[in-house]
Amino acid sequence: MTGFPILSLMLLVPLLGALACLFLEAKAARTVALLATLVDLVLGIALWMNFDVGGAQWQFTERLNIFSGFTYALGIDGIALLLIMLSVFLMPICIGASRSIEKRVGEYMAAFLLVEVFMLGVFMAQDMYLFYMFFEAGLIPMYLIIGIWGGADRIYASYKFFLYTLLGSVLMLVAMLWMVHTAGTSDIPTLMAYDFDPHVQTWLWLAFFASFAVKMPMWPVHTWLPAAHVQAPTGGSVILAGVLLKMGGYGFIRFSLPMFPEASVYFGPLVWGLSMAAVVITSLIALVQSDMKKLIAYSSVAHMAIVTIGLFAFNVQGLEGSMLVMLSHGLVAGALFLCVGVIYDRLHTREISRYGGLAINMPRYAVFFLLFTMASIGLPGTSGFVGEFLSLGGIYQVSTWTALICTTGIILGAAYMLYLYRRVVFGEQKNADAAAMPDLDARELAMVIPLALAALWMGVYPESFIAPMRADIAALDARLARAKPAGDSAPTPGKAKPAHEEAAAHGGSH
């Protein structure tokens, strides 16, 4: 596929589909949107099959100088490849989950396809300005999806979502302008190898942190997420939990860690503290929720805290684990929101108390809901186990107390997820309308079966997901190792050395 612009084509297909949907009737718009996302899925599979594991770090590169200072530059490494695959895998499922949308269907489908364009653009961009444009533009269609097709408090939720994520990114833009001016380039691969002054790194790291911490979201700037999830339509919740939250983690991997290694090591304990608080506090909050969507939303904050713990463990085990947690959470949280949407479409309520005994009249639903519940808890053999085990193992090497406190999240996760499952699926059927709900139909099975297979695949054979990113993780680990004090396995505030000094001490290798 050398020379074939597959990345641009993957952006163009949903963009053309979005334009077409604006002028079509509801049924035709649904068909076009589904076809566009399926074509992108096929292109994504071709991308994965042609990706040279162990080859050049940046592959499928495209570059076009638009004007002075701005370049249309695309390219992917193994980390971006996996997140692109997650995106194109979930998008047809989101379109299929949008049957309950009845008003302005064409505009809804167009907004979803634009979300896909901007998501993929974030993971493909190799120019700093291009990345920022995709990163921020994704807010607009998601804002519309929540604000127009959401629940009763959709206006409040959409404004909160938009303002939180936009304000966090303003500081990042200022930092980007300074970096491009200083380094003389906006090329992301070049900037990843550039040694910024360690004292300046502190401010740059904080500016990027303001954006990525909100996007993940980290505690205590997470409050926009439950509101957005509760009010968003089912498809919106799936893609928000499945991919949009991962942009924060991707930002840490692509920018904060390689570009500001000394600052990352310095602020490591801060991230540990926020992550420990997130795991415990949001898990306890999830335990007392009466709304299914809100419970899963708070669980997402706890899972994203495991991601940041792995990233800031500064070792290969933690970095690989954090990536696997992101991929697993994308599948499992998306599937759980889908399971909530299935019964919401039948009974039009998310209150846990309105259900009960669904195993009697919805046995197929009970089986799939159980699988995704166990994957969320981290049962061995499912996708949730591998990533959490690696992340916690990575942080254990540098801080046993952090690992101990974060491990309580697994116990609390089992508590709130099993408590949810018991109340919804087992017990006495007290409500006749819930007892009369039909089981999963063919369309719904077509959505949950691929997610179930993917969750089991990752749990049983994680190597197929680790292999494409192994070299990129190793390169990132080597970059971080130069910033840590010689002989120290754990980062210590205030002791980080400039990158060039550590490069000499380590001979340029890990």
KOLDREN-10807 format. One record per atom (N, C-alpha, C): x, y, z. Coordinates in steps of 0.05 Angstrom, whole numbers, plus 5000, padded with zeros to 4 digits. Example, Ala and Ser with C-alpha at 12.3 -4.5 7.8 and 13.67 -1.06 7.14 Angstrom:
BEGIN
526448865156524649105156526449345156525749555142527349795143525850015157
// end
This chain:
BEGIN
501649765000500050005000501750255000504350224993506150454993505050674973504850914983503951134966500951164964499350964974496450984973495551144997494051364994493251545016490951425032491351205045489151065060488151235083489951385096489151545119487251765110487951905089486252115078483551995069483651765057481151635049479351565072480551485094478951425118477751675130478951905126477652155134475552245114476052195089474252295067471652145067471651885072469251725070467051815089467551845115465451945133464752235128466752395118466152675112464152695089464552545068462652535046459952425055460052215072457552105082456052305098457452465114456052675130454652875113456052965091454853155073452353035059452552785052450252655039447852635058448352565083446252525102444552775107445853005103444353265107442153305087442253165065440253205043438552955038438652765057437152515053434852485073432852325066430752245085431952065106430352025127431351885151432451605144430851445130431751165124434251165107434351335087436751345070439151445085438751635103440951745119442151525137440351365149441351145166443050955149442150885125443550705108446250815099446251065091448851185083450851205106449851275129451651295153452751025160451050815159452050545165454050455145453550505119455350425098458050575101457950835107460450985109462150875132460850815155462450705177463450425172461950265157462849995150465250015130465150205111467350235093469850315108469550495128471850575144472950335160471150165169471949925184473649745166472749705142474249545123476949665117477049935114479650065109481450045134480250055158481750015182482949735184481449535176482449265176484849235156484549365133486749365113489149505125488649725140490849875153492349695172490849545189492149365208493649145195492449025174493748795160496348885146496449135137498849235123500749375141500149405166501949535185504349355190506749455186509249305189510149305218509449095233510349075261513349035261514749205275517649195276518949355254517249485237518349655216518849945226518650135207518950415214516950495235517650685252515750775273513350905261513751085241511551225229511051115201508651015197507850885172505451025160504950965134502751085118502851385119505251505119505451795122504551935097503252165101502452345079503152625087504152785069504953055076504453245052503053465059502453665039502653945052504554115042504854385053502554555043500754635061498454795054499255085050500555195071501755465070503955475091505355695091507655715109506855675138508055485152507455435180505255235185503855145164501754945168502054725147502154475157502554255139500454045145499253945123497353715125499053465126499653375150501453155154500052935170499852695158498552465171500552235173500152075192501851835196501151695222501651445224500951295249503251125258503351075284505050875296503150655307504250465321502650245332500550335352501250535368499350635388496950765374497450935354495251065339493650855324494950655313493550445298491350315315492050245340490150105358487750285364488250545369486050725376484350785351485550785328484050815303482250575299483250335304481650095301479350085321479850175346477650195365475450385355476250615343474350805333472650695310473950575290472350485267470750235274471550085295470049855304467549935318467650155334465250235349463250395333464150535312462350715298459950575285460250355271457850225260455850135282456950055305455249975327453750215338454950455339453550695347451350765328451850735302449750795283447450595286448150345291446050145295444450185320445750315340444350365366442650605365442450745343440950995341438150965329437050725331434350685320432250855334432750925360430751085375430751375367432751465352432751745342430651775320428751945324426551975304426452255293427552455306427452725296430152805283429952945261432353045247434552835245433652605234435452375232437852435215437452565193439652625174441852785188441052995203442953165218444453005239442952825253444152655273446352475261445752345239447652175226450052335216449552575206451752745196453552815219452352885242453952955266455752725275454552485274456152255283458452195264457952225238460152175219462352385222461552635228463552845233465252775258463952665279465352575303467552375294466852195276468751995267471052125253470552315235472652455221474652585240473552725260475352875279476852685298475452465306476852265323479252145308478752055284480951935269483152135263482352385258484352595253486152635276485152625300486752655324488952445325488252195319490251975321492151965297491352095274492952085250494852335248494052555260495552805255498452795263500152895246503052915253503953205253502153385251502753675253501253775278502653935294501554035319498954185315498954365295496554525290494254355280494954165263492853995252491653825274493353725292492253575316490353755332491153995337489454175353486754225340486754255313484254305299482454065302483453825297481753585300480853555329482753595348482153555377479853735386479853985377477754175386475254145369475554095343473154075326471253855334472353645346470653425355468653505376469153725390467253825410464553905397464754015373462354135361460153925355460753715339458553525334457653375359459453325378458653195403456853375420457453635420455853835433453053835422452853815395450253815382448753555388450153325388448853065393447553065421449053175441447953175468445753395470446253625459444453855462441853835447441853685425439353665408437853405413439353185415438052925417438352795445439152955464439552845491436952845508437252805534435052785552433953055561432553055584431053295593432953525600435253465611437253675619439553685599438953645574441053625554442453895550441154115553442354375548444554425569443854375594445854415616448254225611447653975605449853785601451653855578450453935556452054005532453754245536452654455550454254695556456554625574456054465595458154385614460354225600459454035583461453885567463154065550461854245536463354415517465254605532464254735553465954935566468254815581467854595595469954455609472254385590471454245568473554145550474854365534473354575527474454795511476454965528475555035553477255205569479955065576479754805580482254655586484254665563483254695539484954685515486154955508485155165519486255435512489155455521489755365545492555365554494355195537493254965528494854795511495654935485493755085474494355235449496655435453496555575475498755765481501355625483501455395496503855245499504855145472502955055455503754965428505055185412503955425413505055655398507955705407508455695433511155745444512955525434512055275435513755045427514555065398512655125381513255145352515255375347514855595361516655825358519455755367519655605389522355535400523755325384522255115377523454885362523654945332522155135322522255195294520854995276519054835288517554645272515054565287512954495272510454395284510154095280512253975270512253685265512353525291510253365296510053225322512353025326513052855307515352675311517952815318518453045305520853205312520653315340518353415347518053535374518253315396517453065389517652855409520552795416522452855399525252815404526753065412525353295413526653545419526953575450529253675458529753715487529154005495526754045506526054305516527454345543527954605550529254665575527554555598528754405617527254275639525554475655526554725659525054915674522555005659522755035633520455105617518554875614519554635615517854395613515654395634516254495657514254495679511754645670512154875659509755035650508454915626509954815608508754685584507154435593508254285611506854045620504254115633504254325650501754405663499654505643500554645622498754735602497354505587498954305580497754075567496053905586496953895611495453745632492753865636492454125634489854255637487854145617488754085593487053985572486553685575488653535577488353245578487053135603487453275626486253185651483153215649482253425636479353465632478253265612479753205592478853035571478552745580480252655599480252375606477652265619476352385638477152605655478352505681480152665693481352605719479752745741479852625764478652755788480452995795479453235802476653305807475253445784476453445760475253585737473553385720472253205733470752985719467753035719466853255732463953275737462353315712463553395690462053415665461253145654462752935660462352675647459652545655459052515681456452385687454052535675454152805676451952955664451752905634454052905620454052855591453052575585453952375599453152095594450152065599449152165621446352125628444452255607445252485596443552625577443952535548446252435542446852355514445152125505444452115479443151865469445051635471443951395467445651155471448151155454447851215428450251225411452251425420451351655430453151855440454651765465453351625483454651515506456751305499456151145479458050935470460551055459460351245442462751365429464151545449462751675467463951855487465751685505464651465516466151295534468251135518467451045494469150865478471650995467471451235457473751365443474451645453472451815457473052095463474652125489474151955509475651975534478551895529479051725509481751615504483551835492482452055483484052265471485852385493484952395518486552495539488952315544488552055545490751865549492651865525491551895501493251905477494952165478493752375488495252625491497652605509497252465532499452425550501652265536500852055522502851885509504252025486502852185471503952315447505452575454504552715474505752985480507152995507505652965528506653025555509152855562508952595558511052415566513552445549513452425522515852445506516952735503515252935503516153205498517153335524515953265547516753385573517353155593519453005587520052775605520752855633522453065636523253155662520853245679519153405666516753505680514853285687514653085669512852855674513852705699516452665700517552525724517152695749517552945747517153125770514353125780512353125762509553145770508252865773509952655771508852385774507352345800508452415823506952375848504352525849504152765836501652905835499552735820500252625798498452455782497652205798499552095813498951865830496751935850497152165863495252255884492452295872492252435850489652475837488352215828490052035818488951775809487951605832489451605854488551455878485851565888485651835889483151955898480851885879481451885853479351815833478351535837480251345840479451065842477551025866478351125888476751075913474151245913474351505908472051675911469951615890470651595865468651545844467451265846469051075856467950805860465850805882466350945903464350965925461851115915462251325899459951465888458351285870459651125854458250935836456550735852457550665875456250465891453450545900452950805902450350905913448551025891449250985866447651095844445050935840442951075833440450945825439950955795441551105781441351135752443550965739442850785721444850595710447050745694446250935679448251085663450151235681449151355702450851505719452851325734451951085741453750895754456050815735455450755710457450675691459350915685458151165685459851395680461851435702461051405727463051425749465051205749464250965740466150745737468250815716467450965696469351045675471551215686470851395704472851575716474851405732473851195746475651025761477550865743476450765720478050615701480150795688479451045682481351225670483651295690483051285716485151325736487151105735486350855729488150635725489950695701488850825681490450895657492651085665491951295679494051495687496151375706495251195723497151055741499250905724498250765704500050615687501950795671500851005660502551195644504751315661504151385686506051525702507551335721507451075715509250885728512050895715512151005691514651045676516150785672514750575665516050325657514350195636515549995621514249875599511649735608511749605630509449455640507049645644507549865657505450055662504350185637506150255618505350385593503650195576504549945574502949745559500249695572500349685599497849635613495849865609496850115610495050335607493750335579495250265559494150245532491950035530492549805542490549585542488049655558488349805580486049895595484350085578485650255563484150445546482550285525483850095512482549935491480249775503480849645526478749475539476449645548477049875561474850045570473150145547474450205525472950295501470850085493471749835493469849615485467749565507468649545532466849455553464949675562465949915566464150135574462150195552463150185527461250215505459150005505459949755510457949535511456049565534456949665557455249705580453149925575454050135562452150355555450150245534451050075517449249945497447149775512448049625532446149455547444049625561444949855572443050045584441050155563442150215540440450325518438350125509439049865509437249655500434749655517435049665543432649655560431349925563432950145560431750415560429850445537430650345514428850365490426150225495426150025512423649875518421950005540423250095560421850195584422050495589423950625575424450915576424951015605426550855619427550945645430250815650432050955664434650845672434750785701432550815716432450765744432750465749434750385765435250105771432949975784431550115801429249995816426949915799426750025774424549955756424849685743427249565746427749315733427949085754428748855746429048625763428048375750429448155754428547905743428747885713430348045700430448035670431547775659432947615676433947355667431647175658429247225668426947055662425947105633425447355627424347425601426447515581428947575590431047665571433647505577433547245573435947085580438447155563438047205537440347275520441647535530439847725536440847985547442447945573441447765590442647715616445547595612445847425592448447305587450447515578449747675559451647875549452148095570450148175584450548375606452448265627452248005633454047875652456947875642457347815616460047815605461348085607459848295600460948565600461348655629459648575647460048635676462648515686463048265679465548125688468048255676467748335650470048465637470648735650468548875659468949135672470349085699469648875713470848815739473748725736474348605713477148505708477448215713475448055705475547765708477647655690479547485699481447355681480147215658481247255634480047145609478447355594478047595607476747815593478748035589478048225572479848445566480548615590478748645609479248815632481548725650482048465651484048365669486848435661487448395635490248425626491348705631489848905622490849185625491149265654489149205670489249285698491549145713491948895707494148745719496848865712497248935687499749055679500149335690497949495690498149765701498849765731497449605746497949585774500649455780501449265763504149155766506249355761505749525741507749735735508049935757505850025769506050225791507050095816506649835819507649695843510749705844511949705821514849715820516049975831514450185831515450445839514150555864511650465871510250555894508250355903508950205924507249985934504650105946504850335959502450455971500450535949501450655928499650735906498350495894499850275890498750035879496649915898497149925924495249815943492649965943492750225943490350385944488750355918490250355895488850325869487550045866488749845879487649575877484949565890484449735910481749745922479649805902480449945880478550005859477349755846479049535845478049285834475849165852476349185878474449075898471849235897472149505897469849675896468349645869469949605848468749565821467049315821468049105833466448855835463848905851464149065872461749125889459549265874460249495860458149645848457149515822458849375807457849245783456148995789456948835808455348595815452748685828452848895844450449005857448449095835449549235815447849325793446649085778448348885772447348655757445248495772445648465798443648315814440948455814440948715817438448865819436948865792438448865770437148885744436348615733438048415736437648155722436347945740437047955766435947745784433747865801432947705821430947805839428047765829426147865844423347835837422548035816420847955798419748145778417348285789417848535798415748685812414148865793415248915769413949095750413148935725410548945720409548795697410648885670411049145668412149255642414949155637416649135659419349025656419248725650417448585662417148295657416248235629414948425616413948375589415848455567418248555574420048655554421148415538421348445511422448225494425448215496426547985490429447935491430748075467433448065466434948185444434048095417433648275399432848205371435448185354435048125329437348075311439148315309438048555307439648805305441348845330440148795353441548835379443748615382443148375374445148165375447548235357446948355334449048425315450848645327449948795347451548995360453148885383451948705399453348615424455248385418454648215399456447985394459248065386459648255367462348345361463848455385462448605402463748715426464548485445462848285448463448065466465847905455465947855429468147715418470747865421470648125416473048295419474148295448472248315468473048315496474348045503473347825493474547565499477147535484477347625459479747605444482047755458481547995467483648145481484448005507482447885521483047755546484647495543484047345521485347085517488047115502488247305483490647335467491447625465492247745487492948035487495348105469497047895463499447945447498748075420496448005409495748125383495348425385494748525409494448815413497048945423498648785437501148905448503248925426503348725407505448715387505748965371503549085360503849325343505049565358504649575384505549815399508049765415509149515415511349455432513849635427514549675402516849835396516450125403513950235400513350505407513450545437512450355452512550365481515450355491517050185479519850165486521350425481520750555458521950815452521151025472518651025480517651225499518951165527519150915534520450845560523350935560524750905538527550995536527751295539525851435527525851735530525451815559523551675573523051745600525251665619526651445613528751345630531051545632531451705612533551905613533052135632530452165639529652385656529752315686529852045691529751965719532651965731532852025756535552025769536851755766539451745760540851495756540551325781539851065777539650875799536950885813535151075806532551085818530550945800528750785812526550675796524050835799523951005819521551165823522251465819520451615808520951905804520952045831522752235834522952385858522752685851520752825862520453105855522953265861523653435841525853615845528553505838528753245831531353125826531853055796529953125779530253055751532553215738534053075722536353195708535453275679536853465667536253515639536653275622535253255600535253025583538052965572539553185565542153135553544153015573543853085599545652975619545052675622542452605624541852315627542452155602542252295579542852145554545852065555547552245565550352175567550751955588549351975610549651775632548751495623546651485607545651225598546651145571548351305559549451225533547351235511545151395516543151425496541251195494541450995512539650765511538450725538536350555539534850505564536550315581
// end
